[in-house]
């Protein structure tokens, strides 16, 4: 009888210590919708999206002006006023709730509950909060810094594409045949 009790006690202790290993871990459990919502709230996602869009407006305004110059035109005197009004309307009308709802399954696909918990812990920390505060400005300044590089790249790409189209048209005009299709 004593041996049975010791064996049962031993078995209970073994099960107690092995149960956490057998149970699903938060590090591997899928993130729930509520987990992702808490993460997005911690990140102040709506505010972040609006601030980021506002920060990017400077780069868009610059592109708008440069396009007029490139086309050899002078923008109307009230162009910036109209541009700002249009962009304000676009930003205010952005369906942020719908956009957020659409991203929840994406986060669930790519992050476990443990991942989301770690992200929440980071973005709740002083460094995470600083990153959230600074990110819109960093994004806007980065876009401004990259804009000349992107414009040059796009101009070069546009020229290469136009050249390739001309070569294709020239080949087609010389009677180039497509593949011989037999019935």
Secondary structure, 3 states (H helix, E strand, C coil): CHHHHHHHHHHHHHHHHHHHHHCCCCCCCECCHHHHHHHHHHCCHHHHHHHHHHHHHHHHHHHHHHHHHHCCCCCCCCHHHHHHHHHHHHHHCCCHHHHHHHHHHHHHHHCEHHHHHHHHHHHHCHHHHHHHHHHHHHHHHHHHHHHHHHHHHHHHHHHHHHHHHHHHHHHHHCCCCCCCCCC
